[in-house]
Amino acid sequence: MPVLDLFRLEGKRALITGGTRGLGLEMARALAEAGASVLLTGSNPENLTQAEATLRAGGHDVTSLRADLSQPEEAERLGALVLREHPPVDILINNVGGRRINTPTEDLALEDWRRILDLNLTQAFILTKCLGGAMIPRRWGRIINLASINAFWPGKAMRGRAYETSKGALTMFTKALAADWAVHGITVNAIAPGPFLTDANRRWIGERPEFEGEVAAGIPMGRWGRPAEIGPLALYLASEASSFMTGSVLVLDGGKLLW
Ligand SMILES: NC(=O)c1ccc[n+]([C@@H]2O[C@H](COP(=O)([O-])OP(=O)(O)OC[C@H]3O[C@@H](n4cnc5c(N)ncnc54)[C@H](OP(=O)(O)O)[C@@H]3O)[C@@H](O)[C@H]2O)c1
């Protein structure tokens, strides 16, 4: 088969959580351009409508579904709904995650710790169990988890540590499950992005403008990642092109971890 054909996704359906903005939207766009039909999830109805319209304008097959994935019961509801109304899912990208607070560990409330773990880890487990589990009898599947370089490296300016802890756990979940499900034809890999200019980081930059230059100066390439730069890697992991790769955590960081 010609090598570029290995990246084609016609006939495949992909679900991308947090697919309405930032890295999720760019991964959804890449998979859709390769021929996949895509299911996008998000919590904000306006962002869902806008993302759906953006991808539809490109001629892509897209459906959007609302769910607040900081709530484990919402993740369970979403998984059941997708199995019932939009099966089968061939490619699952567990992209939702992040943190909106920067509280030191000594002051971090238990409920905030739990909320960050639920948003970055628990919902990925729930959707993987539900939608990945349904891949087993079909003997083909791709699961891609969005970790972070903070799974291996505690950010100097970060506080609270629930975010790094959850991303570290997500990478180990990726590896352990990859070993379990290899026999079923399902690959499980993770992407560990470095700093990308998405809304999440624009918010931090808005609070402290020097942050933008400080981060860029700490990256050998001298700049932040552009969200579209994650699309090709997601497509590789989602497609037949990565048929011998499982349990890998691929760093995409402009060389950030080298310094
Ligand atoms: N950007 C980076 O530099 C960077 C670096 C390392 C790792 N990552 C990881 O990459 C992933 C994507 O990051 P990003 O920067 O693209 O994030 P983002 O710009 O904040 O976008 C997040 C997406 O997730 C959705 N979302 C947020 N909270 C949600 C919730 N409670 N329930 C459902 N959907 C929710 C948003 O949709 P709504 O607005 O509709 O809710 C949006 O589509 C995250 O897991 C993040 O930890 C990012």
Ligand as a Chemical Component Dictionary entry (heavy atoms), coordinates in Angstrom:
data_LIG
# 
_chem_comp.id                   LIG 
_chem_comp.type                 NON-POLYMER 
_chem_comp.pdbx_formal_charge   0 
_chem_comp.three_letter_code    LIG 
# 
loop_
_chem_comp_atom.comp_id 
_chem_comp_atom.atom_id 
_chem_comp_atom.alt_atom_id 
_chem_comp_atom.type_symbol 
_chem_comp_atom.charge 
_chem_comp_atom.model_Cartn_x 
_chem_comp_atom.model_Cartn_y 
_chem_comp_atom.model_Cartn_z 
_chem_comp_atom.pdbx_ordinal 
LIG N1  N1  N 0  -2.114  23.816 25.565 1  
LIG C1  C1  C 0  -1.032  23.315 26.105 2  
LIG O1  O1  O 0  0.014   23.964 26.156 3  
LIG C2  C2  C 0  -1.024  21.923 26.666 4  
LIG C3  C3  C 0  0.183   21.397 27.134 5  
LIG C4  C4  C 0  0.184   20.116 27.658 6  
LIG C5  C5  C 0  -0.976  19.375 27.714 7  
LIG N2  N2  N 1  -2.137  19.909 27.255 8  
LIG C6  C6  C 0  -3.343  19.096 27.340 9  
LIG O2  O2  O 0  -3.980  19.053 26.085 10 
LIG C7  C7  C 0  -5.389  19.016 26.260 11 
LIG C8  C8  C 0  -6.054  20.145 25.475 12 
LIG O3  O3  O 0  -5.496  21.369 25.915 13 
LIG P1  P1  P 0  -5.938  22.785 25.298 14 
LIG O4  O4  O 0  -4.903  23.756 25.702 15 
LIG O5  O5  O -1 -6.301  22.618 23.876 16 
LIG O6  O6  O 0  -7.258  23.098 26.138 17 
LIG P2  P2  P 0  -8.348  24.267 25.930 18 
LIG O7  O7  O 0  -7.865  25.291 24.940 19 
LIG O8  O8  O 0  -8.670  24.724 27.291 20 
LIG O9  O9  O 0  -9.570  23.463 25.271 21 
LIG C9  C9  C 0  -10.171 22.533 26.055 22 
LIG C10 C10 C 0  -11.296 21.823 25.347 23 
LIG O10 O10 O 0  -11.869 21.003 26.341 24 
LIG C11 C11 C 0  -13.214 21.389 26.547 25 
LIG N3  N3  N 0  -13.490 21.371 27.990 26 
LIG C12 C12 C 0  -12.889 22.071 28.955 27 
LIG N4  N4  N 0  -13.425 21.770 30.140 28 
LIG C13 C13 C 0  -14.395 20.853 29.904 29 
LIG C14 C14 C 0  -15.302 20.151 30.708 30 
LIG N5  N5  N 0  -15.363 20.326 32.032 31 
LIG N6  N6  N 0  -16.146 19.276 30.113 32 
LIG C15 C15 C 0  -16.112 19.092 28.792 33 
LIG N7  N7  N 0  -15.279 19.721 27.959 34 
LIG C16 C16 C 0  -14.439 20.594 28.524 35 
LIG C17 C17 C 0  -13.357 22.767 25.948 36 
LIG O11 O11 O 0  -14.680 22.950 25.481 37 
LIG P3  P3  P 0  -15.755 23.905 26.195 38 
LIG O12 O12 O 0  -15.183 25.256 26.253 39 
LIG O13 O13 O 0  -16.939 23.811 25.308 40 
LIG O14 O14 O 0  -16.008 23.314 27.525 41 
LIG C18 C18 C 0  -12.377 22.716 24.810 42 
LIG O15 O15 O 0  -12.952 22.112 23.680 43 
LIG C19 C19 C 0  -5.638  19.059 27.768 44 
LIG O16 O16 O 0  -5.759  17.758 28.270 45 
LIG C20 C20 C 0  -4.366  19.693 28.295 46 
LIG O17 O17 O 0  -4.101  19.341 29.631 47 
LIG C21 C21 C 0  -2.198  21.166 26.727 48 
# 
loop_
_chem_comp_bond.comp_id 
_chem_comp_bond.atom_id_1 
_chem_comp_bond.atom_id_2 
_chem_comp_bond.value_order 
_chem_comp_bond.pdbx_ordinal 
LIG N1  C1  SING 1  
LIG C1  O1  DOUB 2  
LIG C1  C2  SING 3  
LIG C2  C3  SING 4  
LIG C2  C21 DOUB 5  
LIG C3  C4  DOUB 6  
LIG C4  C5  SING 7  
LIG C5  N2  DOUB 8  
LIG N2  C6  SING 9  
LIG N2  C21 SING 10 
LIG C6  O2  SING 11 
LIG C6  C20 SING 12 
LIG O2  C7  SING 13 
LIG C7  C8  SING 14 
LIG C7  C19 SING 15 
LIG C8  O3  SING 16 
LIG O3  P1  SING 17 
LIG P1  O4  DOUB 18 
LIG P1  O5  SING 19 
LIG P1  O6  SING 20 
LIG O6  P2  SING 21 
LIG P2  O7  DOUB 22 
LIG P2  O8  SING 23 
LIG P2  O9  SING 24 
LIG O9  C9  SING 25 
LIG C9  C10 SING 26 
LIG C10 O10 SING 27 
LIG C10 C18 SING 28 
LIG O10 C11 SING 29 
LIG C11 N3  SING 30 
LIG C11 C17 SING 31 
LIG N3  C12 SING 32 
LIG N3  C16 SING 33 
LIG C12 N4  DOUB 34 
LIG N4  C13 SING 35 
LIG C13 C14 SING 36 
LIG C13 C16 DOUB 37 
LIG C14 N5  SING 38 
LIG C14 N6  DOUB 39 
LIG N6  C15 SING 40 
LIG C15 N7  DOUB 41 
LIG N7  C16 SING 42 
LIG C17 O11 SING 43 
LIG C17 C18 SING 44 
LIG O11 P3  SING 45 
LIG P3  O12 DOUB 46 
LIG P3  O13 SING 47 
LIG P3  O14 SING 48 
LIG C18 O15 SING 49 
LIG C19 O16 SING 50 
LIG C19 C20 SING 51 
LIG C20 O17 SING 52 
# 
